[in-house]
Every structure is written in C-alpha cells, then in structure tokens.
Amino acid sequence: MCDLFGSLIVELYKDLKTLLSHPALTVSEIEFQEKNNDLKDKAAKLKARRQDIEKSFPKGVRSYECQNWIDKVKEIENEVKEFEDKYEKEDKRSCKWVHRYPRYKLGEDMGKKANKIEEFLLEGGKLLEGSSSGQPLKPIGRRINRPLDSEWMPSVHKDTEEKMISFLRDEKVRRIGVWGITGSGKSMIMENLRKNEDVISLFESVIFVTFSEEWGVKELQDDIMGHLKVNVEGSADMPEKARRISEMLQRKQCLILIDNFEEKVDLDKILGIQEQKKRCKVVFASRSHRVCIDMQADDVVHMDRLSPDDAWIMFKELVGDVIDRFPRIREEARLVVRECDGLPLLIDMVARNLRNVTDLIYWVTQKKQLQGWESSVQGMGEALQTLEFCYDSLNDPSKKCFLYCALYPEECQIYVDHLLECWISEGFIHEKSFREARDTGNSILHDLISGSFLARLDNKKYVKMTKLLRKMALKISSENNDFGLVVKPAYPKKNQEWHKARRISLMDSQLRELPVSPDCAKLLTLFLQRNKNLVDIPKKFFISMRSLRVLDLYGTGIASLPASLSKLVSLKALYLNSCFNLVEIPSGVKRLEHLEVLDIQKTKLNLHQIRSLIGLKCLRISFSSLIKENHRKGRVLDFCSLEEFSVFIDSSQQWPNNVADQAIQEVAMLEKLTSLEFCFPNMFFLQLFVNKRPVWKSNSNFTFHFSVGFQDSSHSPLRDSVNYPFRNSLNLVETEAADKVFATDKVVAEVLKETDIFGLIKQKKVPSLSSFGIDSMEKMLVCLIEECYDMEVIISNNGRREAVLKFLKDLYIKNLPKLRTIWEGHVLHGSLVQLTTLVISNCPTLKNVFSYGLIQQLHELKHLKVEECHQIEEIITRSESEGLGTNALQSLKNLELVDLPQLRSILDDSFNWPSLQKIKISFCVKLKRLPFSGENAAKLRRIEGQQSWWEALEWEDQAYEMRLQSHFHPQPLPI
C-alpha cells in the first residue's frame, strides 16, 4: 500500500514538474507586454502604409491587386483592435498567476499576427515602389505621363494651363475649381502647375496634395502641415490644426493644389484660409462641377477631352516609331485612338501597353477588345472600375436617365427637350404637371452634366455622351434585365432579342423594312428615327407592343401608319415630325388614351385627324397645317389638357384672317396652358391674345416664344444660340404700320416687360430701339436689331434719369444702313453694365463705336466684333479717349475687327487690356499700329490676321514685336 502511494507521489511530482516548466507559466509579464507593444507598433506602421497607398492610389482608380491588399489590411486592423481589447481585459485581472495559460495563448497569437503584419508591410512597400515584376504601379487616373522624351503638351491642356495661370495672377481670384470626367487630365494640369516656372515665381511655396475617399479632414490637414513643416501633436483637434495652418499661411505667399475631391469640403474650417485674402490661393480638382461651385470657386475651368489631332499625337509619341514603320499597324492605331475617346488617361495606358509592339494580330485583338469594352485590355479594367464607381454615386432616377442616353448613337447630339420628354414618358420622373416634370428632368440633366456624365454642347439645346461612358452604360444595361437596351445598326433578326428587350434603338440604321410582327410584350421605348428609306410599316408590327411608352419615327419616309398603332395603349410619347410624306393616321388613334406628347411638325397631318387625342399635354404642329381652311374641323380648344403648344414656322404663307381670329381665341382659352410658341399675323392679333388670355397676368409661370408679322422659315429663332437662362422671347418681323406701335402701345409694352430675348427685324420708320419704350425692357438679356433701314440711333436718352438695359448681356446690330451712333445723349450711370457681347455688322455710316460715356459703363464686355463698317476710322476717337480710365474695358477677352478699310486706330498704347486673350484683325489695311506695349496686355495669347498686314505693322519696341510674333497666327485669304 505504501509502495502504491509512493509511486503515485512520484508520478504526481513528475507531472507537476512538467506543468511548471510549460512556457505558459514561464513567460514573464515583461515578455507579455513586449509582444503587445510590438503588435501595436507594427499595426501602426501598417495603418500608415495603408494610408500612404490610399493617398497614392485613390479608390475608384486603383488596381485590383492594390484594392485587395487594402481590404485585407483593414481586416487585420480590426483583428488588432480585438487583441487590444483582450490584452486590456487580461491586464486588469487581479490573480494573474491563475490565468497564466490564457495570457500565454494570447501572447502567442499576438506574435503570429505581428509576423503576418511584417509580410503585409513588405507587400505594401512593393506596391509603393513597384510591382514584383518591376513595372511601376502608377496611380491610375491621377498621373498621366507626358509622351516619352518629349515636352509636348496637348493644345487643350496648354490653353487650360495658361487660363489658370492668368487666374492666379488675378488678385480678385482666390479659389479656382477644375472639373472634368475621370481621365481628362486634371491631375496632369495640377502637376504642370506645380512645376510651372511662372507659378513658382508668383508664390513662395507651392503645395500639391491628393485627396481620397478614405481620407478625412485629419489626413488632409496632416499632409498640408507636413508640407508647411508645422509641428502639431497627434491630439490636436481640427480647429487647432486649422489655426496653426492659418498662422503659417499668413507668413508666406502660398499656392495649395488639391486633387480629387468627390464631395464638398469646407476649406475655410479645415485650413483656416477664410482670412487669407491676399497671401493664399487654392486650386482644387473634382469630377463634379457642382463640387467646385459648392466649394466657392471664384472661377471654374472645365477640362475638355483631347481633339482627334492631339489624341493621335499623344498616342504616337507614347507608342514609338512602330506606327511610322508599318502601315498596317498605323491603320489599326487610328482605330485604337478613336476608341480612347480623347481621354489622356486611357490613351496613356493603352499606348504604353502597345509601345513598340510589332505583332499586327495583337494590335487587332486590342482594338476589338476596346470596341467590345473588355477589361482585359491594359488600362480598360481600371477605367471601367473608375467610371462604375462614379456611376454608383448617382441616385436611382439619375442612373436610369443616364443609361437611357445610351440609346442615342455614338457621338450623337441629343436634343434636350426630346430627352426630357422620353424620361418623363418612361416614368423616371413623377410630377403632377408636365412643367414640373420638365423642371425635375432639367435638374437631373444638370446633375449629370455637372458630374461629367454628359457634356453640354455650345448650342445649349443639345447634350452629348462620350464614347467611353456610352460603352459603360451599354455594359451596365446588358447586366440589368430590367433595363435591357438593344442598340444595333440593323433590326434584330432573332425574335428572342425583340422579346427580351425593354428598349430598342435603330436610329440612323438605313432601314428599309421591319419584321412583320415581332414579339415585344416588354418593350418600353422604340427609336426608329432618321431612317428615310423606311417607307412602310407592316400592318401587324405594333400588335404585341402593349407596354410601349415612347415611339419615335422622326425623319422616316412613311406615308401612313398601320391600324395596329391602336394597340399601343400605354403609349405616352409619339414623334412623327419631319415625316414629310405622312398624310394619314388610323382612326384607331383615339385608343391612345395615355398619349401626352405628340409632335407632327413638318408632316401633312392636321388637327382634325388627331382631334380625339384630348389627353395631350404637349403638342407641336406646323404653321402650314394650322392655317388650312379646314382648320375649323379640328379645333385647338378640343385639346383641353394642353400645357405646351408649339407652332413651327415652316413656310412664308400668311394667316387667313378668319382662321387667325378663331385659332388665336381658342388658344387663349386653353386653361392649363403654361407654354406657348406662336406666330401672330400682326399687332392686332397679339393684342387679342393678351386681352383674352386669362392666365397671362395670373400665371407667373407662363412662358412664351412669340413672332409677330411676316413669317419667314429661313430665319432661325435667335433663342437657339442663347446660352443664358431665359423663358420668353419676342420677334417683331416686318410688322405693318410700325410707326404707330411704339411706347403708346400698351400691348407691346406689356409683352416686352416679360421678354428675355427680343428681335427687331425688317422694321420701317423706326428711328431707335427706344421708340418701343425702353422702360419696358427691364428683363431683356439679348437683343437683335437687323435690317431696320430707317434706324439712326440704338438708344436715345431724351431726358431720362434712370439707367436702362441694366441686365442686357448680348447686343447684335446688323445691316442698319443709316445708323450713326449707338447711344445719343447723356449716358446714364448703370446702363448696359452687364453687356458681355457686342456685335456690329454692316453699318456703313457708323464712324466710331464708343463714346466716352458709353465705354465707361462696359466693365463686363468680354467679346467685341465689328465688321463691314466702312466709315469707321477709330474704335474710340482720340478726343473722347482723353481722361478715360485705363481699365475701361477691363473684362474684354476677344476683339475681332473685320473689313474696316478706314480703320486707323483702336486706342493708344497707354490703355490697359488686362483680360485680352485673342485679337483678330482682317482686311483693316490702314491699321498700322497695335495698342500694345510692354505689359498692358499680359494675357494676350493669340493674334490672327493676314501675313501681309502683320509685316506692314509699325513698332516702336522691336523686342515686344518679337514677343508678340510667337502669338501671331496667319490667316489665309478667302478664295
């Protein structure tokens, strides 16, 4: 028994000895603490490494490898936080010896995690320095290399850079916003500004930082403080850091360049720059125009895509001489460049991937993949990721509206009104009235333009979707069964395609025929416009299209519509405009009870044929159809729901008086009408409408585009070229007895008070614009005066004491043979103070443009053009220029003087031209001197004229002549 007990004691001793020698009990408190500290230190380094990488490779523009590394690091950071919690819990235990093993296990796990962090630190270092293959991982979308071994810069970037430098010189400009689609070269411009010698000479310090989504205010402040060498402890809060940054900025002339803002950031609060009125300037870049405005930019610069020529030059420089050595490759290269859509980012990535590649098959493959939007193309994956990131930021209605734009052909100019009506008809926008829906659509359109998803053209009535964004939209829609788009150069041959499609576009497809009866139960939109050879639509074509909401047949060759049109019971918008042969519409059209938009301009249809469509809210018809004698069979008044009514002037025919009287009275009685485009035979009928129209005075939202007098279809409406926000326009064209329709006519005065755009054309016995009552032109933005053969003065001040035309922006004066002066009498202070554009053309008796008093008012004039005024000798006479302030035309940017054979002088060279950028002189043979010397036109960058004229100029300063020589661009003589 004793032996048994003894052996038990021995075994117990051995076990206890083994247990006490276990590492869990031998680890000291110091070792446990060291493991925790080591983990925290390495985790801090890893976080800093992550932040560096996120800064260099912002979200949406980083590679998949980079994003994967960041995601895993964030997981590790969360795990480290869990370790810290466990450590604190163990450290607080009172009886630590009892819990030796859990502490040992925790310490062992912390050591393993620290080793794993070491591995990720190494990988992160490679991402910053270069990939394992040795190829540099440049920040996609944030750095665009200049062509190899070249100082070449795209002309659009050069112009943008020069424009921004001029802003930096301007003491009034403190903040400049740069915006444009991802990959348009914003970062390249920012980098160029940082290195530009002119910029460096203007500032003591130039700071360039890149913002990213992962960054917050703290990181932005820390980065700028690092550049300024401001020592702020980690515990300092945002206001304290802003105060210290502000103190440093007060001591030096500083330029801060901040790239890649996706949302508004309050620079005043985080940098303390609200007080830096003189010493600090900020340039920031964003994809969104809205962000630039919200961040209080004084001036905003848009980054345009490269021109085809510049895109080709950039691509050639990057690819190398392989293009010049092999004609076949050159052919493929042209097509590859076209697919890059003028975006420097994509050109850079694609070209470097193809540099010195002589394999023609590889070139062809890359081209096809680009055309098919395949992410396997070098750079395309990153571009796709970036664009989809931007798309994801849109709200749901905006996403649908954006995708819908892909229905229009590549490089198509999209008519804004048509686009908005399609959005409304599709149900993307829900409002009570058509006007409210259109306003909401305009707001969405503005956001898409501001976000660089669409581009507004010079003619503001059109927008455009870039090739790259259209490809992305088609890709996204192809993955979304609820939005399926079919866009093809010919109609789908497979019935399955018709069956699945929600929206089909066959615009400009040279169609001659359509399938007999396609299965289209889900189809919502069908675009068939501009297929002039499509002259017949099969009888059963529309039978299955019960869900169709938008049908566009604009510009087709059809003469009639099939009876199956009546099956389109959900149709909301029908476009038949410019179907010149269309003479009939089936009687079953009355079943289209939901139809709201109908356009039958430039067809042979009349009101009688569509009289059953009483639910229409928007109707457009031709003048020639409206004035037909059988008009009374279909009354305007029948369309009692109309909110918008437009009559297109398509002929020079005149109103039959009996038809005019009836039609105008009916239009005046449309109670829901909010917008009217109409032509009146004479002033009597305009007066009739004004007196009859019940909402003329009560409805402040009523908009109009009126023409009065002889109608001529060759005159395009002035409003088509206006870029300002406006609502109402009035054209008086060759009206009868104009000498009796002046200030005494209350009707004209009442309409003019609400007119934004005014055209006075072919008027007789009208001595001046003032004859129409200058007091009634308070809201006028644009004025055209043309072919008024008896007009001698534009504005005549006969004892007035208040300023006139205070909001006028553009003034066009054309073909006035008797005009002798623009302003007669004392020029009232505050008159014409917002005039930005003045064009004077073919006024043979005019001898000078500006009087002393007039030029003193034109502080905002930016564009001046004078042409074919053969008596003009001086733009401003010397006698009147004496005592003139040196900055009287301080905003003038473009000066164009054409065919002024007697012109001898513009102004003397003591006058300042602080904003002048471009001057064009053509056929002004007696003009021997330019009004420039030294630095009085520092921003002048372009001079155009004939070579012979340039060589005949006289100069006092030969050095200045040589300087301006670089800005001269000779213009060819007309053939």
WOJO-V438372 format. One record per residue. SS is DSSP state (hx for helix, st for strand, lp for the rest). Layout:
SS ; SS
//
This chain:
lp ; hx ; hx ; hx ; hx ; hx ; hx ; hx ; hx ; hx ; hx ; hx ; hx ; hx ; hx ; hx ; hx ; hx ; hx ; hx ; lp ; lp ; hx ; hx ; hx ; hx ; lp ; lp ; hx ; hx ; hx ; hx ; hx ; hx ; hx ; hx ; hx ; hx ; hx ; hx ; hx ; hx ; hx ; hx ; hx ; hx ; hx ; hx ; hx ; hx ; hx ; hx ; hx ; hx ; hx ; hx ; lp ; lp ; lp ; lp ; lp ; lp ; lp ; hx ; hx ; hx ; hx ; hx ; hx ; hx ; hx ; hx ; hx ; hx ; hx ; hx ; hx ; hx ; hx ; hx ; hx ; hx ; hx ; hx ; hx ; hx ; hx ; hx ; hx ; hx ; hx ; lp ; lp ; lp ; lp ; lp ; lp ; lp ; lp ; hx ; hx ; hx ; hx ; hx ; hx ; hx ; hx ; hx ; hx ; hx ; hx ; hx ; hx ; hx ; hx ; hx ; hx ; hx ; hx ; hx ; hx ; hx ; hx ; hx ; hx ; hx ; hx ; hx ; hx ; lp ; lp ; lp ; lp ; lp ; lp ; lp ; lp ; lp ; lp ; lp ; lp ; lp ; lp ; lp ; lp ; lp ; lp ; lp ; lp ; lp ; lp ; lp ; lp ; lp ; hx ; hx ; hx ; hx ; hx ; hx ; hx ; hx ; hx ; hx ; hx ; hx ; hx ; hx ; hx ; lp ; lp ; lp ; lp ; lp ; st ; st ; st ; st ; st ; lp ; lp ; lp ; lp ; lp ; lp ; hx ; hx ; hx ; hx ; hx ; hx ; hx ; hx ; hx ; hx ; lp ; hx ; hx ; hx ; hx ; hx ; hx ; lp ; lp ; st ; st ; st ; st ; st ; st ; lp ; lp ; lp ; lp ; lp ; lp ; hx ; hx ; hx ; hx ; hx ; hx ; hx ; hx ; hx ; hx ; hx ; hx ; lp ; lp ; lp ; lp ; lp ; lp ; lp ; lp ; lp ; hx ; hx ; hx ; hx ; hx ; hx ; hx ; hx ; hx ; hx ; hx ; hx ; hx ; hx ; lp ; lp ; st ; st ; st ; st ; st ; st ; st ; st ; lp ; lp ; lp ; lp ; lp ; hx ; hx ; hx ; hx ; hx ; lp ; lp ; lp ; lp ; lp ; lp ; lp ; lp ; st ; st ; st ; st ; st ; st ; st ; lp ; lp ; hx ; hx ; hx ; hx ; hx ; hx ; lp ; lp ; lp ; lp ; st ; st ; st ; st ; lp ; lp ; lp ; lp ; lp ; hx ; hx ; hx ; hx ; hx ; hx ; hx ; hx ; hx ; hx ; hx ; hx ; lp ; lp ; hx ; hx ; hx ; hx ; lp ; hx ; hx ; hx ; hx ; hx ; hx ; hx ; hx ; hx ; hx ; hx ; hx ; hx ; lp ; lp ; lp ; lp ; hx ; hx ; hx ; hx ; hx ; hx ; hx ; hx ; hx ; hx ; lp ; lp ; lp ; lp ; lp ; lp ; hx ; hx ; hx ; hx ; hx ; hx ; hx ; hx ; hx ; hx ; hx ; hx ; lp ; lp ; lp ; lp ; lp ; lp ; lp ; lp ; hx ; hx ; hx ; hx ; hx ; hx ; hx ; hx ; hx ; hx ; hx ; hx ; hx ; lp ; lp ; lp ; hx ; hx ; hx ; hx ; hx ; hx ; hx ; hx ; hx ; hx ; hx ; hx ; lp ; lp ; lp ; lp ; lp ; lp ; st ; st ; hx ; hx ; hx ; hx ; hx ; hx ; hx ; hx ; hx ; hx ; hx ; lp ; lp ; lp ; lp ; lp ; lp ; lp ; hx ; hx ; hx ; hx ; hx ; hx ; hx ; hx ; hx ; hx ; hx ; hx ; hx ; hx ; hx ; hx ; hx ; lp ; lp ; lp ; lp ; st ; st ; lp ; lp ; lp ; lp ; lp ; st ; st ; st ; lp ; lp ; hx ; hx ; hx ; hx ; hx ; hx ; hx ; hx ; hx ; hx ; hx ; hx ; lp ; lp ; hx ; hx ; hx ; lp ; st ; st ; st ; lp ; lp ; lp ; lp ; lp ; lp ; lp ; hx ; hx ; hx ; hx ; hx ; hx ; lp ; lp ; st ; st ; st ; lp ; lp ; lp ; lp ; lp ; lp ; lp ; lp ; lp ; lp ; lp ; lp ; lp ; lp ; lp ; lp ; lp ; lp ; lp ; st ; st ; st ; lp ; lp ; lp ; lp ; lp ; lp ; lp ; lp ; lp ; lp ; lp ; lp ; lp ; lp ; lp ; lp ; lp ; lp ; lp ; lp ; lp ; lp ; st ; st ; st ; lp ; lp ; lp ; lp ; lp ; lp ; lp ; lp ; lp ; lp ; hx ; hx ; hx ; hx ; hx ; lp ; lp ; lp ; lp ; lp ; st ; st ; st ; lp ; lp ; lp ; lp ; lp ; lp ; lp ; lp ; lp ; lp ; lp ; hx ; hx ; hx ; hx ; hx ; lp ; lp ; lp ; lp ; lp ; st ; st ; st ; lp ; lp ; lp ; lp ; lp ; lp ; lp ; hx ; hx ; hx ; hx ; lp ; lp ; lp ; lp ; lp ; lp ; lp ; st ; st ; st ; st ; st ; hx ; hx ; hx ; hx ; lp ; lp ; hx ; hx ; hx ; hx ; hx ; lp ; lp ; hx ; hx ; hx ; lp ; lp ; lp ; lp ; lp ; st ; st ; st ; st ; st ; lp ; lp ; lp ; lp ; lp ; lp ; lp ; lp ; hx ; hx ; hx ; hx ; hx ; hx ; hx ; hx ; hx ; hx ; hx ; hx ; lp ; lp ; lp ; lp ; lp ; lp ; st ; st ; st ; st ; st ; st ; lp ; lp ; hx ; hx ; hx ; hx ; hx ; hx ; hx ; hx ; hx ; hx ; lp ; lp ; lp ; lp ; lp ; lp ; lp ; lp ; lp ; lp ; st ; st ; st ; st ; st ; st ; st ; lp ; lp ; lp ; lp ; lp ; lp ; lp ; lp ; hx ; hx ; hx ; hx ; lp ; lp ; lp ; lp ; lp ; lp ; lp ; st ; st ; st ; st ; st ; lp ; lp ; lp ; lp ; hx ; hx ; hx ; lp ; lp ; lp ; lp ; lp ; hx ; hx ; hx ; hx ; hx ; hx ; hx ; lp ; lp ; lp ; lp ; st ; st ; st ; st ; st ; lp ; lp ; lp ; lp ; lp ; lp ; lp ; hx ; hx ; hx ; hx ; lp ; hx ; hx ; hx ; lp ; lp ; lp ; lp ; lp ; st ; st ; st ; st ; st ; lp ; lp ; lp ; lp ; lp ; lp ; st ; st ; st ; st ; lp ; lp ; lp ; lp ; lp ; lp ; lp ; lp ; lp ; lp ; lp ; lp ; lp ; st ; st ; st ; st ; st ; lp ; lp ; lp ; lp ; lp ; lp ; st ; st ; st ; st ; lp ; lp ; lp ; lp ; lp ; lp ; lp ; lp ; lp ; lp ; lp ; lp ; st ; st ; st ; st ; st ; lp ; lp ; lp ; lp ; lp ; lp ; st ; st ; st ; lp ; hx ; hx ; hx ; hx ; lp ; lp ; lp ; lp ; lp ; lp ; lp ; st ; st ; st ; st ; st ; lp ; lp ; lp ; lp ; lp ; lp ; st ; st ; st ; lp ; hx ; hx ; hx ; hx ; lp ; lp ; lp ; lp ; lp ; lp ; lp ; lp ; lp ; lp ; lp ; lp ; st ; st ; st ; st ; st ; lp ; lp ; lp ; lp ; lp ; lp ; st ; lp ; lp ; lp ; lp ; lp ; lp ; lp ; lp ; lp ; lp ; lp ; lp ; st ; st ; st ; st ; st ; lp ; lp ; lp ; lp ; lp ; lp ; lp ; lp ; lp ; lp ; lp ; lp ; lp ; lp ; lp ; lp ; lp ; lp ; lp ; st ; st ; st ; st ; lp ; hx ; hx ; hx ; hx ; hx ; hx ; lp ; lp ; lp ; lp ; lp ; hx ; hx ; hx ; hx ; hx ; hx ; hx ; hx ; lp ; lp ; st ; st ; st ; lp ; lp ; lp ; lp ; lp
//
